[in-house]
Amino acid sequence: MSRRIAFVATNGVEEVEFVQPRDAIRNAGGEAVLVSPVEEIQSLNGDIEPSAKYKADLAVADANPDDFDGLVLPGGTVNADTLRIDKEALAFIKAFMDAGKPIATICHGAWTLVELDVLKDRTLTSYLSIKTDIERAGGHWVDDEFVQDGNLVSSRDPNDLPAFNKGIVSFFKLA
C-alpha cells in the first residue's frame, strides 16, 4: 500500500525544497500530492529567480487531512509567508498537528507552524532568520541538519536536502 503525502505549497515555493523531497517520496514508492490554495504555483530559485510552474493536484479547500499519511511543508520565504495568512491552508496543516500525523518542514516552512501556535516545547530547526519566531512561539530551535521531535521533523535549508530527503523517507515509513 502506497503512503500518500501532502505537499502544501503556493507561489514562491523554493524549487529544490519542493522537487527534491517530492522525488524522494516518489522514488521510495510513496504518492506525493501537491495541495495548494492556487491552481498553479510558480516556484523560485533562491527566493528570487522564477523557476518552473507546477499544477496543483488538489485545492487546499477540497483536501481532507484524513486522506493523507503525512505532510511536507517546503520552504521559500514568499511561499511560507503567503500560507501563514491562508485560513484554509492553516486549517489543513493544523489538522495534521492535532491528529499527531507526521509533518516534515524545511527552511521557512515552519513559519506556518509558528502562525498556528503549535510549537510550544517542541524542538526543531529552520532557516536561521526564523529562529527568533520559533523561540517566541515556545519552540526550542537547534542548529542541526535534521531534527526529529515526535511527529515533527525539520531541516534548515537546501544544503540539508540530502539528510532531509533520506530522513523523510524513513520518517514516513516508505523504506
Protein Blocks (a to p, Z undefined) as FASTA:
>chain_A
ZZdddddddehiafklmmmmmmmmmmnopacddddfbfbdcddehhlaccdddddfbdfk
lpcfklpcbdcddehjklmmmmmmmmklmmmmmmmmmnopacddehjlmmmmmmnopmgo
iacdddfklmmmmmmnopacdddfbdcehjaccdfblmlmmmmmmmmmmmnopZZ
